[in-house]
Amino acid sequence: MDESFDVSFISGITEDVPRVLGQIRFFERLDDLYCPQGKEVAPLQCRHDYAQTELVLTEKGMDLLEV
């Protein structure tokens, strides 16, 4: 893929991504998974991959881009 396209694409969505993630409460859901409020739910351990991110995004109805 053309590097100039990547830079242009990223620049074009930089302001939108945090706004959309906030609207779908993405960060709150990740926090619930890794730092649950009750003791009846064990917190997830970070696996240093994007598996939980992908799970939350698909839960929220987002389509994932296959790269």
mmJSON file of the N, C-alpha and C atoms, coordinates in Angstrom:
{"data_MODEL":{"atom_site":{
"group_PDB":["ATOM","ATOM","ATOM","ATOM","ATOM","ATOM","ATOM","ATOM","ATOM","ATOM","ATOM","ATOM","ATOM","ATOM","ATOM","ATOM","ATOM","ATOM","ATOM","ATOM","ATOM","ATOM","ATOM","ATOM","ATOM","ATOM","ATOM","ATOM","ATOM","ATOM","ATOM","ATOM","ATOM","ATOM","ATOM","ATOM","ATOM","ATOM","ATOM","ATOM","ATOM","ATOM","ATOM","ATOM","ATOM","ATOM","ATOM","ATOM","ATOM","ATOM","ATOM","ATOM","ATOM","ATOM","ATOM","ATOM","ATOM","ATOM","ATOM","ATOM","ATOM","ATOM","ATOM","ATOM","ATOM","ATOM","ATOM","ATOM","ATOM","ATOM","ATOM","ATOM","ATOM","ATOM","ATOM","ATOM","ATOM","ATOM","ATOM","ATOM","ATOM","ATOM","ATOM","ATOM","ATOM","ATOM","ATOM","ATOM","ATOM","ATOM","ATOM","ATOM","ATOM","ATOM","ATOM","ATOM","ATOM","ATOM","ATOM","ATOM","ATOM","ATOM","ATOM","ATOM","ATOM","ATOM","ATOM","ATOM","ATOM","ATOM","ATOM","ATOM","ATOM","ATOM","ATOM","ATOM","ATOM","ATOM","ATOM","ATOM","ATOM","ATOM","ATOM","ATOM","ATOM","ATOM","ATOM","ATOM","ATOM","ATOM","ATOM","ATOM","ATOM","ATOM","ATOM","ATOM","ATOM","ATOM","ATOM","ATOM","ATOM","ATOM","ATOM","ATOM","ATOM","ATOM","ATOM","ATOM","ATOM","ATOM","ATOM","ATOM","ATOM","ATOM","ATOM","ATOM","ATOM","ATOM","ATOM","ATOM","ATOM","ATOM","ATOM","ATOM","ATOM","ATOM","ATOM","ATOM","ATOM","ATOM","ATOM","ATOM","ATOM","ATOM","ATOM","ATOM","ATOM","ATOM","ATOM","ATOM","ATOM","ATOM","ATOM","ATOM","ATOM","ATOM","ATOM","ATOM","ATOM","ATOM","ATOM","ATOM","ATOM","ATOM","ATOM","ATOM","ATOM","ATOM","ATOM","ATOM","ATOM"],
"id":[1,2,3,4,5,6,7,8,9,10,11,12,13,14,15,16,17,18,19,20,21,22,23,24,25,26,27,28,29,30,31,32,33,34,35,36,37,38,39,40,41,42,43,44,45,46,47,48,49,50,51,52,53,54,55,56,57,58,59,60,61,62,63,64,65,66,67,68,69,70,71,72,73,74,75,76,77,78,79,80,81,82,83,84,85,86,87,88,89,90,91,92,93,94,95,96,97,98,99,100,101,102,103,104,105,106,107,108,109,110,111,112,113,114,115,116,117,118,119,120,121,122,123,124,125,126,127,128,129,130,131,132,133,134,135,136,137,138,139,140,141,142,143,144,145,146,147,148,149,150,151,152,153,154,155,156,157,158,159,160,161,162,163,164,165,166,167,168,169,170,171,172,173,174,175,176,177,178,179,180,181,182,183,184,185,186,187,188,189,190,191,192,193,194,195,196,197,198,199,200,201],
"type_symbol":["N","C","C","N","C","C","N","C","C","N","C","C","N","C","C","N","C","C","N","C","C","N","C","C","N","C","C","N","C","C","N","C","C","N","C","C","N","C","C","N","C","C","N","C","C","N","C","C","N","C","C","N","C","C","N","C","C","N","C","C","N","C","C","N","C","C","N","C","C","N","C","C","N","C","C","N","C","C","N","C","C","N","C","C","N","C","C","N","C","C","N","C","C","N","C","C","N","C","C","N","C","C","N","C","C","N","C","C","N","C","C","N","C","C","N","C","C","N","C","C","N","C","C","N","C","C","N","C","C","N","C","C","N","C","C","N","C","C","N","C","C","N","C","C","N","C","C","N","C","C","N","C","C","N","C","C","N","C","C","N","C","C","N","C","C","N","C","C","N","C","C","N","C","C","N","C","C","N","C","C","N","C","C","N","C","C","N","C","C","N","C","C","N","C","C","N","C","C","N","C","C"],
"label_atom_id":["N","CA","C","N","CA","C","N","CA","C","N","CA","C","N","CA","C","N","CA","C","N","CA","C","N","CA","C","N","CA","C","N","CA","C","N","CA","C","N","CA","C","N","CA","C","N","CA","C","N","CA","C","N","CA","C","N","CA","C","N","CA","C","N","CA","C","N","CA","C","N","CA","C","N","CA","C","N","CA","C","N","CA","C","N","CA","C","N","CA","C","N","CA","C","N","CA","C","N","CA","C","N","CA","C","N","CA","C","N","CA","C","N","CA","C","N","CA","C","N","CA","C","N","CA","C","N","CA","C","N","CA","C","N","CA","C","N","CA","C","N","CA","C","N","CA","C","N","CA","C","N","CA","C","N","CA","C","N","CA","C","N","CA","C","N","CA","C","N","CA","C","N","CA","C","N","CA","C","N","CA","C","N","CA","C","N","CA","C","N","CA","C","N","CA","C","N","CA","C","N","CA","C","N","CA","C","N","CA","C","N","CA","C","N","CA","C","N","CA","C","N","CA","C","N","CA","C","N","CA","C","N","CA","C"],
"label_alt_id":[null,null,null,null,null,null,null,null,null,null,null,null,null,null,null,null,null,null,null,null,null,null,null,null,null,null,null,null,null,null,null,null,null,null,null,null,null,null,null,null,null,null,null,null,null,null,null,null,null,null,null,null,null,null,null,null,null,null,null,null,null,null,null,null,null,null,null,null,null,null,null,null,null,null,null,null,null,null,null,null,null,null,null,null,null,null,null,null,null,null,null,null,null,null,null,null,null,null,null,null,null,null,null,null,null,null,null,null,null,null,null,null,null,null,null,null,null,null,null,null,null,null,null,null,null,null,null,null,null,null,null,null,null,null,null,null,null,null,null,null,null,null,null,null,null,null,null,null,null,null,null,null,null,null,null,null,null,null,null,null,null,null,null,null,null,null,null,null,null,null,null,null,null,null,null,null,null,null,null,null,null,null,null,null,null,null,null,null,null,null,null,null,null,null,null,null,null,null,null,null,null],
"label_comp_id":["MET","MET","MET","ASP","ASP","ASP","GLU","GLU","GLU","SER","SER","SER","PHE","PHE","PHE","ASP","ASP","ASP","VAL","VAL","VAL","SER","SER","SER","PHE","PHE","PHE","ILE","ILE","ILE","SER","SER","SER","GLY","GLY","GLY","ILE","ILE","ILE","THR","THR","THR","GLU","GLU","GLU","ASP","ASP","ASP","VAL","VAL","VAL","PRO","PRO","PRO","ARG","ARG","ARG","VAL","VAL","VAL","LEU","LEU","LEU","GLY","GLY","GLY","GLN","GLN","GLN","ILE","ILE","ILE","ARG","ARG","ARG","PHE","PHE","PHE","PHE","PHE","PHE","GLU","GLU","GLU","ARG","ARG","ARG","LEU","LEU","LEU","ASP","ASP","ASP","ASP","ASP","ASP","LEU","LEU","LEU","TYR","TYR","TYR","CYS","CYS","CYS","PRO","PRO","PRO","GLN","GLN","GLN","GLY","GLY","GLY","LYS","LYS","LYS","GLU","GLU","GLU","VAL","VAL","VAL","ALA","ALA","ALA","PRO","PRO","PRO","LEU","LEU","LEU","GLN","GLN","GLN","CYS","CYS","CYS","ARG","ARG","ARG","HIS","HIS","HIS","ASP","ASP","ASP","TYR","TYR","TYR","ALA","ALA","ALA","GLN","GLN","GLN","THR","THR","THR","GLU","GLU","GLU","LEU","LEU","LEU","VAL","VAL","VAL","LEU","LEU","LEU","THR","THR","THR","GLU","GLU","GLU","LYS","LYS","LYS","GLY","GLY","GLY","MET","MET","MET","ASP","ASP","ASP","LEU","LEU","LEU","LEU","LEU","LEU","GLU","GLU","GLU","VAL","VAL","VAL"],
"label_asym_id":["A","A","A","A","A","A","A","A","A","A","A","A","A","A","A","A","A","A","A","A","A","A","A","A","A","A","A","A","A","A","A","A","A","A","A","A","A","A","A","A","A","A","A","A","A","A","A","A","A","A","A","A","A","A","A","A","A","A","A","A","A","A","A","A","A","A","A","A","A","A","A","A","A","A","A","A","A","A","A","A","A","A","A","A","A","A","A","A","A","A","A","A","A","A","A","A","A","A","A","A","A","A","A","A","A","A","A","A","A","A","A","A","A","A","A","A","A","A","A","A","A","A","A","A","A","A","A","A","A","A","A","A","A","A","A","A","A","A","A","A","A","A","A","A","A","A","A","A","A","A","A","A","A","A","A","A","A","A","A","A","A","A","A","A","A","A","A","A","A","A","A","A","A","A","A","A","A","A","A","A","A","A","A","A","A","A","A","A","A","A","A","A","A","A","A","A","A","A","A","A","A"],
"label_entity_id":["1","1","1","1","1","1","1","1","1","1","1","1","1","1","1","1","1","1","1","1","1","1","1","1","1","1","1","1","1","1","1","1","1","1","1","1","1","1","1","1","1","1","1","1","1","1","1","1","1","1","1","1","1","1","1","1","1","1","1","1","1","1","1","1","1","1","1","1","1","1","1","1","1","1","1","1","1","1","1","1","1","1","1","1","1","1","1","1","1","1","1","1","1","1","1","1","1","1","1","1","1","1","1","1","1","1","1","1","1","1","1","1","1","1","1","1","1","1","1","1","1","1","1","1","1","1","1","1","1","1","1","1","1","1","1","1","1","1","1","1","1","1","1","1","1","1","1","1","1","1","1","1","1","1","1","1","1","1","1","1","1","1","1","1","1","1","1","1","1","1","1","1","1","1","1","1","1","1","1","1","1","1","1","1","1","1","1","1","1","1","1","1","1","1","1","1","1","1","1","1","1"],
"label_seq_id":[1,1,1,2,2,2,3,3,3,4,4,4,5,5,5,6,6,6,7,7,7,8,8,8,9,9,9,10,10,10,11,11,11,12,12,12,13,13,13,14,14,14,15,15,15,16,16,16,17,17,17,18,18,18,19,19,19,20,20,20,21,21,21,22,22,22,23,23,23,24,24,24,25,25,25,26,26,26,27,27,27,28,28,28,29,29,29,30,30,30,31,31,31,32,32,32,33,33,33,34,34,34,35,35,35,36,36,36,37,37,37,38,38,38,39,39,39,40,40,40,41,41,41,42,42,42,43,43,43,44,44,44,45,45,45,46,46,46,47,47,47,48,48,48,49,49,49,50,50,50,51,51,51,52,52,52,53,53,53,54,54,54,55,55,55,56,56,56,57,57,57,58,58,58,59,59,59,60,60,60,61,61,61,62,62,62,63,63,63,64,64,64,65,65,65,66,66,66,67,67,67],
"pdbx_PDB_ins_code":[null,null,null,null,null,null,null,null,null,null,null,null,null,null,null,null,null,null,null,null,null,null,null,null,null,null,null,null,null,null,null,null,null,null,null,null,null,null,null,null,null,null,null,null,null,null,null,null,null,null,null,null,null,null,null,null,null,null,null,null,null,null,null,null,null,null,null,null,null,null,null,null,null,null,null,null,null,null,null,null,null,null,null,null,null,null,null,null,null,null,null,null,null,null,null,null,null,null,null,null,null,null,null,null,null,null,null,null,null,null,null,null,null,null,null,null,null,null,null,null,null,null,null,null,null,null,null,null,null,null,null,null,null,null,null,null,null,null,null,null,null,null,null,null,null,null,null,null,null,null,null,null,null,null,null,null,null,null,null,null,null,null,null,null,null,null,null,null,null,null,null,null,null,null,null,null,null,null,null,null,null,null,null,null,null,null,null,null,null,null,null,null,null,null,null,null,null,null,null,null,null],
"Cartn_x":[0.847,0.0,0.892,0.454,1.198,1.262,2.488,2.677,1.994,1.982,1.321,-0.184,-0.746,-2.163,-2.406,-1.553,-1.693,-1.671,-0.72,-0.595,-1.811,-2.255,-3.425,-4.683,-4.845,-6.004,-6.02,-4.899,-4.809,-5.083,-4.513,-4.759,-6.237,-6.89,-8.293,-9.251,-8.839,-9.742,-9.321,-8.182,-7.613,-8.595,-9.342,-10.281,-11.544,-11.936,-13.19,-13.111,-11.97,-11.864,-12.163,-11.514,-11.833,-13.295,-13.856,-15.253,-16.189,-15.969,-16.812,-16.64,-15.401,-15.172,-15.855,-15.86,-16.569,-18.066,-18.606,-20.044,-20.518,-19.712,-20.125,-19.673,-19.107,-18.677,-17.641,-16.767,-15.71,-14.794,-14.331,-13.373,-13.995,-15.261,-15.959,-16.084,-16.363,-16.498,-15.158,-14.077,-12.759,-12.446,-12.772,-12.55,-13.35,-14.585,-15.406,-14.772,-14.119,-13.492,-12.227,-11.412,-10.127,-10.196,-11.189,-11.339,-12.809,-13.37,-14.79,-15.072,-16.278,-16.659,-16.878,-17.547,-17.873,-16.821,-16.799,-15.841,-16.304,-17.57,-18.08,-17.571,-16.963,-16.413,-14.904,-14.154,-12.697,-12.242,-11.27,-10.768,-10.005,-10.091,-9.297,-7.84,-6.971,-5.547,-5.161,-4.356,-3.908,-3.021,-3.333,-2.544,-1.63,-1.623,-0.768,-1.061,-2.349,-2.801,-4.094,-4.748,-5.945,-7.234,-7.167,-8.333,-9.505,-9.262,-10.356,-10.866,-9.972,-10.386,-11.326,-10.956,-11.797,-13.136,-13.115,-14.352,-15.294,-14.771,-15.603,-16.136,-15.292,-15.749,-16.836,-16.699,-17.75,-19.013,-18.863,-20.023,-20.822,-20.091,-20.702,-21.187,-21.064,-21.585,-20.647,-19.382,-18.415,-17.875,-17.696,-17.072,-15.565,-14.861,-13.408,-12.816,-11.832,-11.136,-10.078,-10.132,-9.118,-7.945,-6.793,-5.597,-4.66],
"Cartn_y":[-1.179,0.0,1.243,2.272,3.523,4.251,4.578,5.243,6.611,7.334,8.646,8.49,7.4,7.133,6.895,6.095,5.808,7.085,7.946,9.194,10.071,10.167,10.971,10.409,9.101,8.45,8.676,8.442,8.616,10.064,10.994,12.413,12.758,12.13,12.426,11.91,10.878,10.31,10.599,11.256,11.468,12.101,13.095,13.761,12.939,12.138,11.39,10.16,9.485,8.206,8.342,9.236,9.34,9.728,10.568,10.981,9.775,8.98,7.812,6.783,6.539,5.591,6.057,7.345,7.879,7.694,7.903,7.755,6.327,5.352,3.96,3.405,4.277,3.915,2.788,2.848,1.854,1.781,2.92,2.945,2.445,2.76,2.272,0.751,0.189,-1.261,-1.953,-1.415,-1.994,-1.919,-0.791,-0.64,-1.687,-1.945,-2.97,-4.356,-4.64,-5.951,-6.101,-5.062,-5.159,-4.744,-3.967,-3.496,-3.57,-4.785,-4.889,-4.374,-3.851,-3.272,-4.329,-5.416,-6.425,-7.514,-8.171,-9.258,-10.555,-10.601,-11.815,-12.022,-10.996,-11.078,-10.865,-11.842,-11.726,-10.793,-9.945,-9.06,-9.856,-9.392,-9.994,-9.586,-10.44,-10.133,-9.67,-8.654,-8.146,-9.187,-9.476,-10.447,-9.74,-8.425,-7.63,-7.881,-8.046,-8.135,-7.333,-7.409,-6.596,-7.41,-8.604,-9.48,-8.83,-8.236,-7.632,-6.371,-5.626,-4.442,-4.851,-5.886,-6.374,-6.873,-7.569,-8.058,-6.904,-5.886,-4.739,-4.02,-3.811,-3.115,-3.895,-5.208,-5.995,-6.033,-6.089,-5.999,-4.721,-3.659,-2.349,-2.151,-3.197,-3.136,-2.525,-2.413,-1.836,-2.938,-2.611,-3.522,-3.37,-4.491,-4.446,-4.506,-3.694,-3.654,-4.74,-5.616,-6.651,-6.069,-6.083,-5.533,-6.656],
"Cartn_z":[0.0,0.0,0.0,-0.645,-0.78,0.566,1.007,2.302,2.35,1.24,1.236,1.428,0.92,1.157,2.636,3.275,4.703,5.525,5.275,6.017,5.787,4.557,4.236,4.895,4.843,5.448,6.954,7.594,9.046,9.433,8.701,8.981,8.853,7.899,7.647,8.712,9.462,10.47,11.898,12.079,13.413,14.392,13.98,14.894,15.109,14.126,14.215,15.109,15.111,15.823,17.317,18.065,19.494,19.75,18.89,19.051,18.888,17.856,17.616,18.729,19.151,20.24,21.523,21.767,22.929,22.814,21.637,21.422,21.667,21.302,21.494,22.849,23.68,25.033,25.024,24.036,23.86,25.081,25.541,26.646,27.947,28.163,29.36,29.329,28.15,28.025,28.277,27.728,28.005,29.494,30.11,31.549,32.32,31.902,32.565,32.466,31.346,31.164,32.001,32.038,32.732,34.201,34.574,35.955,36.368,36.445,36.791,38.201,38.394,39.68,40.758,40.427,41.431,41.523,42.657,42.85,42.185,41.745,41.125,39.695,39.137,37.781,37.857,37.366,37.378,36.259,36.533,35.478,34.42,33.198,32.134,32.296,31.857,31.853,30.455,30.376,29.085,28.41,27.151,26.383,25.379,25.427,24.549,23.075,22.785,21.406,21.294,20.193,19.987,20.103,20.677,20.736,21.476,22.626,23.396,22.721,22.098,21.346,20.224,19.484,18.393,18.924,20.056,20.669,20.996,21.648,22.035,20.801,19.817,18.612,17.896,17.802,17.152,18.008,19.33,20.228,19.969,19.69,19.482,18.05,17.225,15.872,14.849,15.199,14.267,13.348,12.085,11.139,11.25,11.271,11.367,9.971,9.731,8.455,8.451,7.487,7.332,6.578,7.203,6.574,6.22],
"occupancy":[1.0,1.0,1.0,1.0,1.0,1.0,1.0,1.0,1.0,1.0,1.0,1.0,1.0,1.0,1.0,1.0,1.0,1.0,1.0,1.0,1.0,1.0,1.0,1.0,1.0,1.0,1.0,1.0,1.0,1.0,1.0,1.0,1.0,1.0,1.0,1.0,1.0,1.0,1.0,1.0,1.0,1.0,1.0,1.0,1.0,1.0,1.0,1.0,1.0,1.0,1.0,1.0,1.0,1.0,1.0,1.0,1.0,1.0,1.0,1.0,1.0,1.0,1.0,1.0,1.0,1.0,1.0,1.0,1.0,1.0,1.0,1.0,1.0,1.0,1.0,1.0,1.0,1.0,1.0,1.0,1.0,1.0,1.0,1.0,1.0,1.0,1.0,1.0,1.0,1.0,1.0,1.0,1.0,1.0,1.0,1.0,1.0,1.0,1.0,1.0,1.0,1.0,1.0,1.0,1.0,1.0,1.0,1.0,1.0,1.0,1.0,1.0,1.0,1.0,1.0,1.0,1.0,1.0,1.0,1.0,1.0,1.0,1.0,1.0,1.0,1.0,1.0,1.0,1.0,1.0,1.0,1.0,1.0,1.0,1.0,1.0,1.0,1.0,1.0,1.0,1.0,1.0,1.0,1.0,1.0,1.0,1.0,1.0,1.0,1.0,1.0,1.0,1.0,1.0,1.0,1.0,1.0,1.0,1.0,1.0,1.0,1.0,1.0,1.0,1.0,1.0,1.0,1.0,1.0,1.0,1.0,1.0,1.0,1.0,1.0,1.0,1.0,1.0,1.0,1.0,1.0,1.0,1.0,1.0,1.0,1.0,1.0,1.0,1.0,1.0,1.0,1.0,1.0,1.0,1.0,1.0,1.0,1.0,1.0,1.0,1.0],
"B_iso_or_equiv":[0.0,0.0,0.0,0.0,0.0,0.0,0.0,0.0,0.0,0.0,0.0,0.0,0.0,0.0,0.0,0.0,0.0,0.0,0.0,0.0,0.0,0.0,0.0,0.0,0.0,0.0,0.0,0.0,0.0,0.0,0.0,0.0,0.0,0.0,0.0,0.0,0.0,0.0,0.0,0.0,0.0,0.0,0.0,0.0,0.0,0.0,0.0,0.0,0.0,0.0,0.0,0.0,0.0,0.0,0.0,0.0,0.0,0.0,0.0,0.0,0.0,0.0,0.0,0.0,0.0,0.0,0.0,0.0,0.0,0.0,0.0,0.0,0.0,0.0,0.0,0.0,0.0,0.0,0.0,0.0,0.0,0.0,0.0,0.0,0.0,0.0,0.0,0.0,0.0,0.0,0.0,0.0,0.0,0.0,0.0,0.0,0.0,0.0,0.0,0.0,0.0,0.0,0.0,0.0,0.0,0.0,0.0,0.0,0.0,0.0,0.0,0.0,0.0,0.0,0.0,0.0,0.0,0.0,0.0,0.0,0.0,0.0,0.0,0.0,0.0,0.0,0.0,0.0,0.0,0.0,0.0,0.0,0.0,0.0,0.0,0.0,0.0,0.0,0.0,0.0,0.0,0.0,0.0,0.0,0.0,0.0,0.0,0.0,0.0,0.0,0.0,0.0,0.0,0.0,0.0,0.0,0.0,0.0,0.0,0.0,0.0,0.0,0.0,0.0,0.0,0.0,0.0,0.0,0.0,0.0,0.0,0.0,0.0,0.0,0.0,0.0,0.0,0.0,0.0,0.0,0.0,0.0,0.0,0.0,0.0,0.0,0.0,0.0,0.0,0.0,0.0,0.0,0.0,0.0,0.0,0.0,0.0,0.0,0.0,0.0,0.0],
"pdbx_formal_charge":[null,null,null,null,null,null,null,null,null,null,null,null,null,null,null,null,null,null,null,null,null,null,null,null,null,null,null,null,null,null,null,null,null,null,null,null,null,null,null,null,null,null,null,null,null,null,null,null,null,null,null,null,null,null,null,null,null,null,null,null,null,null,null,null,null,null,null,null,null,null,null,null,null,null,null,null,null,null,null,null,null,null,null,null,null,null,null,null,null,null,null,null,null,null,null,null,null,null,null,null,null,null,null,null,null,null,null,null,null,null,null,null,null,null,null,null,null,null,null,null,null,null,null,null,null,null,null,null,null,null,null,null,null,null,null,null,null,null,null,null,null,null,null,null,null,null,null,null,null,null,null,null,null,null,null,null,null,null,null,null,null,null,null,null,null,null,null,null,null,null,null,null,null,null,null,null,null,null,null,null,null,null,null,null,null,null,null,null,null,null,null,null,null,null,null,null,null,null,null,null,null],
"auth_seq_id":[1,1,1,2,2,2,3,3,3,4,4,4,5,5,5,6,6,6,7,7,7,8,8,8,9,9,9,10,10,10,11,11,11,12,12,12,13,13,13,14,14,14,15,15,15,16,16,16,17,17,17,18,18,18,19,19,19,20,20,20,21,21,21,22,22,22,23,23,23,24,24,24,25,25,25,26,26,26,27,27,27,28,28,28,29,29,29,30,30,30,31,31,31,32,32,32,33,33,33,34,34,34,35,35,35,36,36,36,37,37,37,38,38,38,39,39,39,40,40,40,41,41,41,42,42,42,43,43,43,44,44,44,45,45,45,46,46,46,47,47,47,48,48,48,49,49,49,50,50,50,51,51,51,52,52,52,53,53,53,54,54,54,55,55,55,56,56,56,57,57,57,58,58,58,59,59,59,60,60,60,61,61,61,62,62,62,63,63,63,64,64,64,65,65,65,66,66,66,67,67,67],
"auth_comp_id":["MET","MET","MET","ASP","ASP","ASP","GLU","GLU","GLU","SER","SER","SER","PHE","PHE","PHE","ASP","ASP","ASP","VAL","VAL","VAL","SER","SER","SER","PHE","PHE","PHE","ILE","ILE","ILE","SER","SER","SER","GLY","GLY","GLY","ILE","ILE","ILE","THR","THR","THR","GLU","GLU","GLU","ASP","ASP","ASP","VAL","VAL","VAL","PRO","PRO","PRO","ARG","ARG","ARG","VAL","VAL","VAL","LEU","LEU","LEU","GLY","GLY","GLY","GLN","GLN","GLN","ILE","ILE","ILE","ARG","ARG","ARG","PHE","PHE","PHE","PHE","PHE","PHE","GLU","GLU","GLU","ARG","ARG","ARG","LEU","LEU","LEU","ASP","ASP","ASP","ASP","ASP","ASP","LEU","LEU","LEU","TYR","TYR","TYR","CYS","CYS","CYS","PRO","PRO","PRO","GLN","GLN","GLN","GLY","GLY","GLY","LYS","LYS","LYS","GLU","GLU","GLU","VAL","VAL","VAL","ALA","ALA","ALA","PRO","PRO","PRO","LEU","LEU","LEU","GLN","GLN","GLN","CYS","CYS","CYS","ARG","ARG","ARG","HIS","HIS","HIS","ASP","ASP","ASP","TYR","TYR","TYR","ALA","ALA","ALA","GLN","GLN","GLN","THR","THR","THR","GLU","GLU","GLU","LEU","LEU","LEU","VAL","VAL","VAL","LEU","LEU","LEU","THR","THR","THR","GLU","GLU","GLU","LYS","LYS","LYS","GLY","GLY","GLY","MET","MET","MET","ASP","ASP","ASP","LEU","LEU","LEU","LEU","LEU","LEU","GLU","GLU","GLU","VAL","VAL","VAL"],
"auth_asym_id":["A","A","A","A","A","A","A","A","A","A","A","A","A","A","A","A","A","A","A","A","A","A","A","A","A","A","A","A","A","A","A","A","A","A","A","A","A","A","A","A","A","A","A","A","A","A","A","A","A","A","A","A","A","A","A","A","A","A","A","A","A","A","A","A","A","A","A","A","A","A","A","A","A","A","A","A","A","A","A","A","A","A","A","A","A","A","A","A","A","A","A","A","A","A","A","A","A","A","A","A","A","A","A","A","A","A","A","A","A","A","A","A","A","A","A","A","A","A","A","A","A","A","A","A","A","A","A","A","A","A","A","A","A","A","A","A","A","A","A","A","A","A","A","A","A","A","A","A","A","A","A","A","A","A","A","A","A","A","A","A","A","A","A","A","A","A","A","A","A","A","A","A","A","A","A","A","A","A","A","A","A","A","A","A","A","A","A","A","A","A","A","A","A","A","A","A","A","A","A","A","A"],
"auth_atom_id":["N","CA","C","N","CA","C","N","CA","C","N","CA","C","N","CA","C","N","CA","C","N","CA","C","N","CA","C","N","CA","C","N","CA","C","N","CA","C","N","CA","C","N","CA","C","N","CA","C","N","CA","C","N","CA","C","N","CA","C","N","CA","C","N","CA","C","N","CA","C","N","CA","C","N","CA","C","N","CA","C","N","CA","C","N","CA","C","N","CA","C","N","CA","C","N","CA","C","N","CA","C","N","CA","C","N","CA","C","N","CA","C","N","CA","C","N","CA","C","N","CA","C","N","CA","C","N","CA","C","N","CA","C","N","CA","C","N","CA","C","N","CA","C","N","CA","C","N","CA","C","N","CA","C","N","CA","C","N","CA","C","N","CA","C","N","CA","C","N","CA","C","N","CA","C","N","CA","C","N","CA","C","N","CA","C","N","CA","C","N","CA","C","N","CA","C","N","CA","C","N","CA","C","N","CA","C","N","CA","C","N","CA","C","N","CA","C","N","CA","C","N","CA","C","N","CA","C","N","CA","C","N","CA","C"],
"pdbx_PDB_model_num":[1,1,1,1,1,1,1,1,1,1,1,1,1,1,1,1,1,1,1,1,1,1,1,1,1,1,1,1,1,1,1,1,1,1,1,1,1,1,1,1,1,1,1,1,1,1,1,1,1,1,1,1,1,1,1,1,1,1,1,1,1,1,1,1,1,1,1,1,1,1,1,1,1,1,1,1,1,1,1,1,1,1,1,1,1,1,1,1,1,1,1,1,1,1,1,1,1,1,1,1,1,1,1,1,1,1,1,1,1,1,1,1,1,1,1,1,1,1,1,1,1,1,1,1,1,1,1,1,1,1,1,1,1,1,1,1,1,1,1,1,1,1,1,1,1,1,1,1,1,1,1,1,1,1,1,1,1,1,1,1,1,1,1,1,1,1,1,1,1,1,1,1,1,1,1,1,1,1,1,1,1,1,1,1,1,1,1,1,1,1,1,1,1,1,1,1,1,1,1,1,1]
}}}
